[in-house]
Amino acid sequence: MKMRNKLTHAVVAGAMFLVGTGVLSPANSAAQSTSTSTLSDDWKFRGIVYFWGANVTTKATFPGGNTASVDLSLSDLLNHLKMTGMGAIEVQKGPWGAFTDVVYMNIGASKTATRDGTIDGVPLPVGATLNTSLGLKALVWTLAGSYRVQSSPDLEMDVLAGARLLSLEPTLNFSFNVDVGPFTGPGRSGSRSVKATDWDAIVGVKGRVGFASSREWFIPYYVDVGTGDTQLTWQASGGVGYRFSWGDAMLTYRYLDYTFKSSSKLEGQTFKGPWLGAAFSW
C-alpha cells in the first residue's frame, strides 16, 4: 500500500510538473507548429521487432512447500534461452491510437548441486547431494488504447489505458543420490511447477522527445502503472533513437516489476535490462 501511494504521488507530481512547465497547457499546444488538430486522418501503422536482454528475477513457492528463486543475468539468458518471441504493433488515426506488445520467454536454468535442502518438507540426510534446475516460461502481453495530447517535432505524448497479462510458469526439477523419506529406489527425482495467470488494468504515458537540427534523434519514453489480479505492477523505459527513411532504430533500458498478493504462490517478479529494436512504418 505504501508503494502504491508513493507511485500515485509520483504520477500526480509528474503531471503537475508538466502542466506547470506548459507541456500540457492549451497555450503551449497552440504555439506548436504541429498540433493534434493537424494529425493525419489516414491510418498509420508501425511494427516493432526487438530483443529485450532482461535480467529475470523470480521467487515462487511450489507444491510441497519448496521455495526457489532464480536470478538470471543477460549472459544466463543468452546461454539458457530455449525460445523467445518479442514484438509490438501500433496503429494511429488522427489523435486516436492503439498498440499491442508481446514478450515470450522459455528459459531453462543450469543445474546446481547442494547438500542443504528439503524435498516436500523432508530434509536431506547427511551425505546426500541435491541437484536442481529451475526453468521458466513467461508471457507478458499488453493491449491498450491511446490519445495523443501533444504532437510536434519536439515532443510527442500519448496518454494510454489498457490491460496487461502476465502468464508465468516456473518449474523446479530435482534429483538426489540417496533415499530420502518417501523417495526411494529409482524415484529419487521429480519436478514441481506453479502457474499463474494475472490480468491488470494499466494507465500511463508514452512518446518521444526530438532533438538535433532535424529532430532525427529522439528520446523514446514509456511509463505505466496498474493493479488487478496482482497487488501492483509498473513499467518504465527510456533511451535513444534515430529516425531513418524506412523507420526508427532504438536502444533503451526497460524495467517491468510485479508485486503479488499474499495469496499468490509467486512472491516477486522482475524483468529489467537493455532493449534493442527497429520500427517499420507504413
Beta strands, then each sheet from edge to edge (+ up, - down):
strand 1: 44-52
strand 2: 55-61
strand 3: 67-72
strand 4: 81-93
strand 5: 96-108
strand 6: 112-114
strand 7: 118-119
strand 8: 122-123
strand 9: 130-151
strand 10: 155-176
strand 11: 189-193
strand 12: 196-211
strand 13: 217-228
strand 14: 232-243
strand 15: 247-259
strand 16: 266-281
sheet 1: 3+ 2- 16+ 1- 4+ 5- 9+ 6-
sheet 2: 3+ 2- 16+ 15- 14+ 13- 12+ 10- 11+
sheet 3: 7+ 8-
end
